[in-house]
Amino acid sequence: MEITSKIRIKDIAERAGVSVGTVDRIIHGRGNVSPISMERVQKVMDEINYTPNHYASALASHSVHQFAAILPMHEVDSYWARVENGLTDGVRRFNDFKISFKVFRYDPFNTESFKVECQSLLDSNPDTVIIGPIFNYNIMAKFTAQLDERAIPYALLDSNWPEFNHRIFYGQDSLQSGAFSGRIMSLAADSKTTKMALFKVLGEGRVASRQQMNREVGFRQYMAEHNPKIEIVDVNLYVYDKEGMREIMRDFFTKNPEIRHALCFNSSIHIIADFLRTEMPQHPHVTMLGYDAIDANVQCIKNGSADFLIAQHPQSQGLDCFRSMFNSCVLKMNIKRDHYMAIELLTKENIDFYKD
């Protein structure tokens, strides 16, 4: 039987021999329905090729759907600022619906800050949560377990944790991204290259995200397989000590004049590039690769102090993540779990054409 535009929930209920309330609970996934009733209703819907109009139902709803996001603190021009802009753009695009949206921000290098903001988020009683995850596994596990206990669906942005029960993930495949950076740096090297510098921006003795850690794993695996004779030299910079950063870089490049290649797995490559350009201008050029097309990094590409950026469209990432969670949680659509962003290489020649 073909469906007509006038088919009603009441018609399905009559054909299935159940109440209208039962059909409504099945269509909207509210549970409390016996297996027999479920089977009867599903059989009727299959026969008439019925597709629920969740969009109209959501518009007609009198309830406010509360979205919350917990993200790292960020400056105006940063990767996470652009992610947040994408999320708020998503809210605007669905402003016909009753939606509230609140952002909680934590210090990515301070686990106590993350715990405090997680509790504040939980106290706000959201319906849906979007998480820019911290690196600390135990804290993330506890937080997501609390969301699971409250049956609050959540998405992960940037860093994927497959062991958690998230509804949606948006971000790069971090291992492949790291391997890609290894390939680019290998192509940039020559037969005289014996060392590469890996700069890490640390807080509490660690990087801020699992994404960065996995990029490093992918990079080292690629280099071990394809360029095992090149030594990867770690250079740790400490986020809370700006002057100390400069002293560490000055000491490193003075003691390692043979270094001609360097990379960084977050948005901080401009710190190293600007240091060499302004404070050690006589130092031979160091081929540099970094991540994220923030303004400071783009400027380094344009002035030649950095060479490569790997970009991943953070604003689109935020927008698409919000849209997917809206479709899944409000419109009850089936959305796939993992969404991998492009791994795009930007250079001086093509960076003007990069659009987020």
SULTA-V106576 format. One record per residue. N is the residue number from 1. OMEGA is omega in whole degrees, -180 to 180 (none if undefined). NEAR is the number of other C-alpha atoms within 12 Angstrom. D_LAST is the distance of its C-alpha to the last C-alpha in whole Angstrom. Layout:
n={N:N}
omega={OMEGA:OMEGA}
near={NEAR:NEAR}
d_last={D_LAST:D_LAST}
This chain:
n={1:2:3:4:5:6:7:8:9:10:11:12:13:14:15:16:17:18:19:20:21:22:23:24:25:26:27:28:29:30:31:32:33:34:35:36:37:38:39:40:41:42:43:44:45:46:47:48:49:50:51:52:53:54:55:56:57:58:59:60:61:62:63:64:65:66:67:68:69:70:71:72:73:74:75:76:77:78:79:80:81:82:83:84:85:86:87:88:89:90:91:92:93:94:95:96:97:98:99:100:101:102:103:104:105:106:107:108:109:110:111:112:113:114:115:116:117:118:119:120:121:122:123:124:125:126:127:128:129:130:131:132:133:134:135:136:137:138:139:140:141:142:143:144:145:146:147:148:149:150:151:152:153:154:155:156:157:158:159:160:161:162:163:164:165:166:167:168:169:170:171:172:173:174:175:176:177:178:179:180:181:182:183:184:185:186:187:188:189:190:191:192:193:194:195:196:197:198:199:200:201:202:203:204:205:206:207:208:209:210:211:212:213:214:215:216:217:218:219:220:221:222:223:224:225:226:227:228:229:230:231:232:233:234:235:236:237:238:239:240:241:242:243:244:245:246:247:248:249:250:251:252:253:254:255:256:257:258:259:260:261:262:263:264:265:266:267:268:269:270:271:272:273:274:275:276:277:278:279:280:281:282:283:284:285:286:287:288:289:290:291:292:293:294:295:296:297:298:299:300:301:302:303:304:305:306:307:308:309:310:311:312:313:314:315:316:317:318:319:320:321:322:323:324:325:326:327:328:329:330:331:332:333:334:335:336:337:338:339:340:341:342:343:344:345:346:347:348:349:350:351:352:353:354:355:356}
omega={179:179:174:-179:-176:180:-177:175:179:180:178:-179:-180:-179:-178:-179:178:-179:176:179:179:179:-180:180:180:-178:-175:173:-176:176:-179:180:-180:178:-179:179:178:-179:-179:-178:-179:179:179:-179:177:-178:-177:180:-176:174:-178:176:-178:-180:179:180:-180:178:-177:-176:178:-177:177:178:-174:174:174:176:173:-172:174:171:-177:174:-176:179:-179:177:-175:174:-179:173:-180:176:177:178:-179:174:177:177:-180:-177:179:-176:173:-180:179:-175:168:-177:179:-180:175:-174:-179:175:-175:180:-177:-176:180:177:179:180:-179:-179:175:-180:177:178:180:180:180:177:-179:174:-177:-176:174:-171:164:-162:170:-177:-171:-175:-175:180:177:-179:179:-179:-179:176:178:176:178:-180:-180:-179:177:179:-178:177:174:177:173:-178:-180:176:-173:-177:179:-174:-179:179:-173:168:172:177:177:165:-169:178:178:178:177:178:178:178:176:179:-179:-179:176:178:-180:-178:175:-175:-180:-176:178:-177:168:180:175:-179:179:175:-171:169:-175:176:-177:173:-170:-173:174:178:180:179:-179:175:179:178:179:179:-177:178:179:-178:179:-179:-171:-179:-174:-178:179:180:176:-176:179:173:-176:175:-173:-168:-177:-176:-176:179:178:177:-178:179:179:-180:179:180:-177:-177:175:-178:-178:-176:-179:-180:179:-178:-179:178:-179:-172:170:-173:-167:-176:179:179:-180:-178:-180:178:-179:-177:-173:-173:177:-174:-180:-180:177:-177:176:178:-173:175:177:-177:169:-177:172:-173:-178:178:179:179:178:176:-176:-180:173:180:171:-171:-175:169:171:-173:-176:173:-175:-180:176:179:179:-180:-177:177:178:-179:-179:179:176:-180:-178:-170:-179:-179:176:178:176:-178:179:-171:-171:-180:-176:180:179:173:-171:179:180:176:180:-175:-176:-171:178:-177:179:180:177:none}
near={11:14:18:12:13:12:22:22:29:19:23:36:28:20:23:26:21:27:22:21:23:31:36:29:22:30:29:26:22:14:16:16:23:15:13:16:27:28:19:25:36:28:20:28:29:18:17:23:18:24:24:29:21:23:22:14:19:28:20:16:17:11:15:20:29:29:37:39:44:43:40:36:29:24:18:15:22:28:37:39:28:30:43:41:30:28:40:31:23:31:32:19:18:27:18:17:25:23:30:27:32:28:32:32:32:30:30:33:28:28:28:18:23:34:29:20:31:40:24:22:34:31:16:21:23:31:31:42:47:49:48:47:47:44:34:30:22:16:23:32:23:18:33:35:23:24:31:21:13:18:20:29:36:40:47:43:50:43:39:38:34:17:13:27:26:35:40:40:38:43:40:35:31:35:29:29:39:36:29:36:41:41:25:31:40:34:18:23:26:17:12:15:25:23:29:39:34:38:37:36:36:30:23:20:18:23:32:37:36:33:34:40:29:29:38:34:25:26:35:33:24:27:30:20:16:19:25:19:18:27:19:28:22:22:27:27:32:27:26:17:15:17:15:16:25:26:22:25:33:25:16:26:31:18:12:23:22:20:29:30:43:46:47:45:44:41:37:40:42:40:34:45:41:27:28:33:22:18:18:24:16:14:23:18:23:37:36:43:48:48:44:43:44:38:25:29:40:39:26:37:35:24:20:24:37:40:37:43:46:45:37:37:36:39:35:33:41:42:30:36:47:44:31:37:44:43:24:28:33:36:28:26:23:17:22:18:26:26:26:29:29:22:26:28:30:33:33:23:17:18:28:16:14:21:16:25}
d_last={46:43:41:42:40:43:43:43:43:47:47:46:48:51:50:50:52:50:49:47:45:45:43:41:40:40:37:35:36:38:41:44:45:48:47:50:48:45:46:48:45:43:45:45:42:41:44:43:39:38:35:34:32:30:28:31:33:30:30:34:34:35:33:30:28:27:24:23:21:22:19:20:21:18:18:16:13:13:11:13:13:9:10:13:11:10:14:15:13:15:18:18:17:20:22:25:26:28:25:25:23:23:22:24:23:25:25:24:27:29:30:33:30:28:31:32:29:29:33:31:29:32:34:32:32:29:29:25:24:20:21:19:22:24:26:29:30:33:32:29:32:34:31:30:34:34:31:33:36:35:33:30:27:24:21:20:16:16:19:21:25:27:30:29:29:25:24:21:19:15:14:15:18:19:23:21:18:21:23:21:21:24:24:22:25:28:27:27:30:33:37:37:35:36:34:30:29:27:26:26:25:28:29:32:32:29:25:23:22:23:20:21:25:24:22:25:27:25:25:29:30:28:30:33:34:33:33:36:38:35:35:32:33:31:31:30:29:30:27:30:32:30:33:34:30:32:35:34:32:35:37:35:34:38:39:37:37:37:33:31:28:26:23:21:20:18:16:19:20:19:23:25:23:24:27:29:28:29:32:33:32:35:34:33:29:28:25:22:19:17:14:11:9:11:12:16:15:13:16:18:17:18:21:22:23:20:20:17:14:13:9:8:5:7:6:6:9:11:11:12:15:16:16:18:20:21:22:24:26:26:27:28:26:26:23:23:23:20:17:15:12:11:13:11:14:13:16:17:17:14:11:11:10:7:4:0}
